Amino acid sequence: MDSAPYEDQDLVMASRESAQHASSVQNEAYRQALSELAGELYVEAYKDTMQHALRTYSARWSLSDSHHAA
């Protein structure tokens, strides 16, 4: 009885599992990088929105103060 076909099949399965694991590791690395980038973009967008709101309110308060002073 020759076991060579089974050994070849085992090698093919091991190769597929190894490739799948490598792909999974790479996908996880991409997911982590995208998550970090999304977090950084969120912080920058939040800061920009807050600065815009503060400038808007500051301008309104300045106008309001100038009307009261007159």
Buried (B, 14 or more C-beta within 10 A) or exposed (E): EEEEEEEEEEEEEEEEEEEEEEEEEEEEEEEEEEEEEEEEEEEEEEEEEEEEEEEEEEEEEEEEEEEEEE
